[in-house]
């Protein structure tokens, strides 16, 4: 039986998606070709969030078929609407003759052009997104935005949702439940779990190098030092919690770095480490006894760092605005959820977590069990179900339908 041919359109090579594309290519009944609209991640470029030039140090283009679509934007990137302008996108995708097209993003000039011009009755469109409404907006602008996004989603024959908050977002924008398929957000679980023992040995040495006392537990923040991530909330909560034999480690870079270091200078047991590339992330999580993501607002659509930390058997604390909170954090079972922006509640959560060190370790063990169900296998199953649904629905008029074997 022939495989479905699927075109995937996404902004640029992303460290979380590339391994999934490899998995799809090697372990599914789907033949894929990925169309990239920008080359960030595989060439050295300035990352505005980290405020430094970077290039990921794991292979992002191996093991699957892909094409870069020339981007003619004068300011290429994903931080503004005109950052992706790819005039040849439609012709390049058509040349592949796909049975369906999966979009991983839409809010850019190129994608809107594609959406309006693509014949979706002949070759159906799917969308996989991760937005949520955990911080609900109201008023005329919010209503107008809802109406507009609802029209966008009508272009898609099916949508893949990554978790509970994302499912509710799609429903709010008029996507019926029968057009929704669960394709969970995931990371390269096998890479992190297989490296766990070695990472823990590396972390012992790194802890000494950073000057953190060997008998101290470590609270970890790893990511961009930017306002939406609220690292200053964590610093204030740590100081207020007044924990015994516990240090706080900030790993990363960004616009708030100076503010963080200035505030930290007035207190003891707060440490900093620079941006760590992908190959060093297992060690980064392994140094932690607790991982915290205190983000505020709609921009933390999921928080894939939580998946990574949980692969390393770390307990987690997240704010209520982190998209994965309802899915990955089982309260008092592998971590805690606190009201976003509430520093006193975060303080109490830190105190609660460290009130029983043995329980905290047990929470970490539970984390790995929970995240094992959020894998590329589950993500692929949801995609295959959606493909089966949308292609069978257009089969009478479809000139090149290919039956599939759903495993």
C-alpha positions in Angstrom: 0.0 0.0 0.0 1.3 3.4 -0.9 2.1 6.1 1.7 0.3 9.4 1.9 2.5 12.3 0.6 2.5 15.1 3.0 4.0 18.6 2.6 4.9 20.3 5.9 5.3 24.1 5.9 7.1 25.6 8.8 9.1 28.8 9.5 12.6 27.4 10.1 14.4 24.3 11.4 13.4 23.9 15.1 15.2 21.7 17.5 11.9 20.2 18.8 10.4 19.5 15.3 13.3 18.1 13.3 13.5 14.9 15.4 9.8 14.4 14.9 10.2 14.8 11.1 12.9 12.1 11.2 10.6 9.9 13.2 7.8 10.4 10.7 10.1 9.5 7.9 11.4 6.4 9.6 8.4 5.0 11.6 5.2 6.0 9.9 3.1 5.4 6.8 3.5 9.0 5.7 6.0 10.3 3.2 7.0 13.9 4.1 8.7 16.8 2.6 9.4 19.9 4.8 9.4 23.3 3.3 11.4 25.8 5.4 10.8 29.5 4.9 14.0 30.7 6.7 17.3 29.2 7.6 17.6 30.2 11.3 19.1 27.5 13.5 21.3 25.9 10.8 23.3 29.0 10.1 24.7 31.5 12.6 22.2 34.3 13.2 21.3 36.7 16.0 18.7 35.4 18.3 16.8 38.5 19.6 15.6 36.7 22.7 19.0 35.5 23.8 20.7 38.6 22.4 23.5 36.6 20.9 24.5 34.9 17.7 23.7 31.2 17.8 23.5 28.0 15.8 22.0 24.8 17.2 24.6 22.1 17.7 22.4 19.1 16.9 21.6 17.9 13.3 18.3 19.5 12.2 18.2 18.5 8.6 19.2 14.9 8.7 16.9 11.9 8.1 14.0 13.5 6.1 13.4 15.3 2.8 13.3 19.1 2.9 13.6 22.2 0.8 14.3 25.8 1.7 12.0 28.3 0.0 13.8 31.5 -0.9 12.8 34.3 1.5 12.9 37.8 -0.1 12.1 39.7 3.1 14.4 42.6 3.8 14.3 41.7 7.5 13.9 37.9 7.5 12.7 36.4 10.8 9.7 35.3 12.8 9.3 38.3 15.1 7.2 40.3 12.6 4.5 39.7 9.9 6.7 40.5 6.9 9.7 38.4 8.1 8.6 35.5 5.9 8.1 36.4 2.3 8.5 33.4 0.0 7.0 34.0 -3.5 7.8 30.5 -4.8 6.2 28.7 -1.9 3.0 27.6 -3.8 4.9 26.4 -6.8 7.5 24.5 -4.8 4.8 22.7 -2.8 2.7 21.9 -5.9 5.8 20.4 -7.5 5.8 17.8 -4.7 2.2 16.7 -5.6 1.1 16.2 -2.0 -2.0 14.5 -0.8 -2.3 17.0 2.0 -0.4 20.0 3.4 0.3 20.6 7.1 1.0 24.1 8.3 2.9 24.6 11.6 2.3 28.4 11.6 0.2 30.9 9.8 0.6 34.5 11.0 3.1 35.6 8.3 2.8 37.2 4.9 3.8 34.1 3.0 1.4 31.8 4.8 -1.6 34.2 4.3 -0.8 34.3 0.6 -0.6 30.5 0.5 -3.9 30.1 2.4 -5.9 32.4 0.1 -4.5 30.9 -3.2 -4.2 27.2 -2.4 -7.0 25.0 -3.7 -7.9 23.2 -0.4 -10.8 21.4 -2.0 -8.4 19.5 -4.1 -5.5 19.1 -1.6 -6.7 19.6 2.0 -4.9 21.7 4.6 -4.1 20.7 8.1 -2.9 22.9 10.9 -0.9 22.1 14.1 -0.8 24.9 16.6 -0.3 25.4 20.3 -2.0 28.8 21.2 -4.2 29.0 24.3 -6.5 31.5 26.1 -5.2 31.0 29.7 -5.0 34.8 29.9 -8.4 35.8 28.5 -8.8 39.1 26.7 -12.1 40.9 26.4 -13.5 43.9 24.5 -14.1 44.8 20.9 -10.6 44.1 19.7 -10.7 40.6 21.3 -14.0 39.9 19.6 -12.7 41.1 16.2 -9.6 39.0 16.6 -11.8 35.9 17.5 -13.8 36.5 14.3 -10.8 36.8 12.2 -9.0 33.7 13.5 -12.3 31.8 13.2 -12.2 32.6 9.4 -8.6 31.4 9.2 -9.3 28.1 10.7 -12.2 27.4 8.3 -9.5 27.0 5.6 -8.3 23.8 7.4 -9.9 20.4 7.0 -8.5 19.4 10.4 -6.5 20.8 13.2 -4.0 19.0 15.5 -4.0 20.1 19.1 -1.1 19.6 21.4 -2.9 19.7 24.8 -6.0 20.7 26.7 -5.6 24.5 26.7 -4.9 24.3 22.9 -8.0 22.2 22.4 -10.1 24.8 24.1 -8.5 27.5 22.0 -9.5 25.8 18.8 -13.0 25.2 20.1 -13.3 28.9 21.0 -12.4 29.7 17.4 -15.1 27.5 15.9 -13.2 24.3 15.1 -15.7 21.4 15.7 -14.5 18.5 17.8 -14.7 16.0 15.0 -12.0 18.1 13.1 -9.6 18.0 16.1 -7.0 15.4 16.6 -4.6 15.0 19.5 -0.9 15.3 18.5 0.9 16.2 21.7 3.8 18.6 22.1 6.9 16.5 22.7 10.7 16.6 22.6 13.3 14.0 21.7 12.5 11.9 24.8 14.9 9.1 23.8 17.9 11.5 23.6 17.3 13.0 27.0 16.5 9.8 28.8 19.3 7.8 27.3 21.8 10.5 28.4 20.4 10.9 31.9 23.0 8.9 33.8 26.0 10.5 32.0 24.3 13.9 32.4 24.1 13.5 36.2 27.8 12.7 36.4 28.6 15.8 34.3 26.3 17.9 36.5 28.3 17.0 39.6 31.4 18.5 38.0 29.6 21.5 36.6 28.1 22.3 40.0 31.6 22.4 41.5 32.8 24.7 38.6 29.9 27.1 39.2 30.8 27.3 42.9 27.5 25.9 44.2 27.9 24.1 47.5 27.8 20.4 47.0 25.3 19.9 49.8 22.8 22.4 48.3 19.8 21.5 46.3 19.4 23.5 43.1 16.4 25.4 41.8 16.8 25.9 38.0 15.6 28.5 35.6 16.8 27.8 32.0 15.8 30.0 29.1 15.6 33.5 27.8 15.9 36.3 30.4 13.0 38.3 29.1 9.9 39.8 30.8 7.4 37.3 29.6 9.4 34.5 31.3 9.3 36.4 34.6 12.8 35.3 35.9 12.7 38.2 38.4 9.5 36.8 39.9 11.5 33.6 40.7 14.4 35.6 42.1 12.1 37.5 44.5 10.3 34.3 45.5 13.5 32.5 46.2 14.8 35.3 48.5 11.4 35.4 50.3 11.2 31.7 50.7 14.5 31.7 52.8 15.2 28.0 52.1 18.0 26.2 53.9 20.7 24.6 51.8 19.1 25.6 48.5 20.7 27.6 45.7 19.1 29.2 42.7 20.7 28.9 39.2 19.8 31.0 36.2 21.0 29.5 32.9 20.6 31.6 29.7 20.8 35.1 28.5 18.6 38.0 27.4 17.5 41.6 28.0 16.9 41.1 31.8 20.4 39.7 32.5 21.8 43.0 34.0 18.7 43.5 36.1 18.8 39.9 37.4 22.5 40.0 38.2 22.1 43.4 40.0 19.3 42.0 42.1 21.1 38.8 42.8 24.3 40.6 44.0 22.4 41.6 47.1 21.7 38.0 48.1 23.6 34.8 48.6 23.2 31.4 46.9 22.1 32.8 43.5 24.3 31.7 40.5 24.4 32.3 36.8 25.6 30.2 33.8 25.6 31.3 30.1 23.4 30.0 27.3 23.8 26.3 26.9 23.4 24.7 23.4 21.3 21.6 22.8 24.0 19.0 23.5 24.5 20.5 27.0 20.8 20.6 27.9 20.7 17.1 29.5 23.5 18.2 31.9 21.6 21.5 32.5 18.5 19.8 33.7 20.5 17.1 35.6 22.0 19.8 37.9 18.5 20.7 39.2 16.5 19.3 42.1 13.6 21.4 40.9 12.8 23.2 37.6 10.7 26.3 37.6 8.9 28.1 34.7 7.1 31.2 36.0 6.0 32.7 32.6 3.1 35.3 32.4 0.8 35.9 29.4 -0.2 34.1 26.3 3.3 33.7 24.8 4.3 30.5 26.8 2.1 28.5 24.5 3.4 25.2 25.9 6.8 25.3 27.6 8.8 22.4 26.0 11.6 23.0 28.5 9.2 21.3 31.0 9.1 18.1 28.8 12.9 18.1 28.7 13.2 18.6 32.5 10.7 15.8 33.1 12.7 13.5 30.8 15.6 14.0 33.3 13.2 13.0 36.2 12.9 16.6 37.5 10.0 17.8 39.6 8.5 21.0 38.1 6.7 24.2 39.2 5.0 26.3 36.5 2.7 29.2 36.4 -1.0 28.9 35.4 -0.2 30.6 32.1 2.2 27.9 30.9 0.4 26.0 28.2 1.4 22.5 29.4 0.2 23.1 33.0 -3.1 21.1 32.6 -1.4 18.2 30.8 2.1 17.6 32.3 1.8 18.9 35.8 -0.2 16.7 38.1 -0.6 18.8 41.3 1.3 17.4 44.3 2.1 14.4 42.2 5.1 15.6 40.1 5.0 19.3 40.8 2.9 22.4 41.5 1.0 25.1 39.6 0.8 28.6 41.0 -1.3 31.6 39.8 0.8 33.5 37.1 2.4 36.7 38.4 1.7 36.0 42.0 5.2 36.1 43.7 3.9 35.2 47.1 2.2 32.1 45.7 5.4 31.1 44.0 7.2 31.6 47.3 4.8 29.3 49.0 5.2 26.7 46.2 9.0 26.7 46.7 8.6 26.3 50.4 6.1 23.5 49.9 8.3 21.7 47.4 11.3 21.7 49.7 9.4 20.8 52.9 9.9 17.1 52.0 13.0 16.3 50.1 12.2 12.6 49.7 8.8 13.5 48.3 10.4 16.0 45.9 12.6 13.2 44.5 9.5 11.0 44.1 7.8 13.8 42.2 10.8 13.7 39.8 10.4 10.0 39.2 6.7 10.6 38.4 7.6 13.3 36.0 9.5 10.9 33.7 6.5 8.4 33.8 4.1 11.2 32.8 6.2 12.6 30.0 6.8 9.2 28.5 3.3 9.4 27.1 4.1 12.6 25.3 6.3 11.2 22.5 6.8 11.4 18.8 4.9 8.1 18.5 1.8 9.7 20.0 2.3 12.9 17.9 2.5 10.8 14.7 -0.6 8.8 15.6 -2.7 11.9 15.8 -1.3 13.2 12.5 -2.1 9.9 10.8 -5.6 9.9 12.1 -6.1 13.4 10.8 -4.7 12.5 7.4 -6.9 9.5 7.2 -9.9 11.7 8.0 -9.2 14.6 5.6 -8.1 12.5 2.6 -11.0 10.1 2.8 -13.4 13.1 3.0 -12.1 14.5 -0.4 -11.4 11.1 -2.0 -14.3 11.2 -4.5 -12.8 14.3 -6.1 -9.2 13.5 -5.3 -7.0 12.6 -8.3 -4.2 11.0 -6.4 -5.5 9.5 -3.2 -3.2 6.9 -1.7 -4.6 4.4 0.8 -2.7 4.2 4.0 -1.9 1.6 6.7 -2.7 3.1 10.1 -0.8 1.2 12.6 
